[in-house]
Amino acid sequence: MTINSAIQNLIREGKTHQIQSSIQTGSKYGMKTMDMSIVELYKAGLITYENALTYSIDRDMVKRMIEL
C-alpha cells in the first residue's frame, strides 16, 4: 500500500473499511491487494488453485480474476 492523500483521508476519517477498495483502484501507484498478489502467484504457476482460494480474502473475486 502506498500512502497517498486518499488513504490518508480514509485513515483520518476512520473509514478504514474503505481502504481495500482504495488499494484496488490504486494500481497506478503500485498498490495491490493480497488477493491480487495471490492471483499473480497462481498465474505464474507458483501456487495451486486450491491454495489460492484457501489463502484469499475474497474467494469469489479471486475466482473471477483467475478466469480472466
N, C-alpha and C positions, 0 to 999 in steps of 0.2 A: 504494500500500500504506500502510495506517495501522499504526503500531507500537502494538499492544495487548499484553496480557500473554501471549496465545497465541503471537504472533510472537516476542516476547522470549524465551520459554521454548524455542522451536524453535531460535533462534539460539544461545542459551546452551548447549543440549544437543547442538549440532552436527547437528541434524536439518533442515538447510536444504532437503533434498529434499522435505520436507513443507510448505514454505511455500506452494507453488502451491495445494494443496487448502485451506489455511487462508484464502488470499485468496478463493478461490471461495465459501467459506461465510461470508466476512466482508462480504458486500454490504450488510448493515445498517449497516456502518461506512463505507460509501462506497468500499470496495475492489472492484477488478475486475481481472481478468487481461488481458493483451494480447489474447488471443483473444476475450474478451468485448467489448473495445473494437472489435476488427475486425468482429465481428458487428453491433455498433451502427452502424458506418460503412457496412456493406453494406446494412442495413435502411433507412438514411437515404438510400440511393442515391448515396453519395459515392465508393464503390469498387465494382469489378466482382466477380462471384463468383470469377473466376479469381484476382484479386489477393487476395481474402480467403483463399483456400486457399494461395496462394503464400507469403504472409507469416505464416500461422498456425503455431503451435507444435504443436497437436494437431488435425490436419485432420479427423479423424473427429468430434471433438466440435464443431468449427465447422460441419460439415455438418449435424449433428443440431440445433444451435442455430438455424441458418438455416431449417430445415424447420419449426420451431415456429410 
